[in-house]
Amino acid sequence: MNIWVIGKMTSSNQLFNRPDIISGTVREKKSKPKKKLVKTFLLLVLLGGFFWFIFYSPIFQIKNITLEGVQANSDLIAEMNKFKGKNIFLMAVDSEKRNLIIKQPEIKDIVIWKGLPDTLKAKLTLRDKVLIWQSADRFYYVDGDGIAFKQRGPLALEEKNILLIIDKKNVLVNLGTQFLSPVFVKFVTQLATDLPTISAQIQVPITLTNIDVEESTLQTTAQTAEGFKILFDTTRPVDSQLAALKKVLSEHRSEVTEYVDVRVQGWAYYK
């Protein structure tokens, strides 16, 4: 027969049954979420401080701007100075480049570098003045791409060694837009360059004063200081038309009083 002996409860048995010990253990477990909250709060404070330091601190506000490659005018410098005070990280370079070119059409291209903590460096390429386009009393600088990039007053006519094109229809020109074909620009500039050479070869004065555009740029009329004009077709190669002009003037200059028309392939008319 098995006999079970139940001894007297010892103090060690009583220890595990004390309510204060049990409750103490529970309180210790409840303190862990509080520690996590404190750590999370401190982490957020650190992240917030870092965010403020990077994006709002005066340290990273643009203070210095340097321009390279061109002699910038006052308007361009004023536009670039508008970047000062902006955060260097928040500045969207591509967007600012597009806006700057729209506001300043004489800029052909711009490359911008960011130099930490507060410097912008910009290299500008400006459009070349290939010709002056006159429409009524308005004068525009035009580049090789046919883009009018700057409006000037009549004083522009005093500039030497630049071709003048007069629009007889007085069409309004919008700055920054391509209104002439690059093919047309190349045609008239080659014409202006080659005429002095032909003049020297045949020993006949040919002094180009300007080129007139009547209905369209497909045909042009070159005006000369000698009093006669030359009619060209800009859709045909300029070389063959100048060759025809050279032949007419070398053989019949004394008979030319009004014009020479070289627009038709293989023919030349004069009066």
Protein Blocks (a to p, Z undefined) as FASTA:
>chain_A
ZZdddddddfklmmmmgfklmmmmmmmmmmmmmmmmmmmmmmmmmmmmmmmmmmmgmklp
cfbdcdehiacdfklmmmmmmmgopafklpcfklmmmmmmmmmmmbmbdcdddddfkbcc
ddddddddfbdcdehjaccdddfkopafbdcdfklmmpghiacdddfklpacdehiafbd
fklmmmmmmmmmmmmmmmmmnopacddfbdcdfkbmkbccdddfkopacdddfkbcfklm
mmmmmmmmmmmmmmpmkbccfkbghiacdZZ
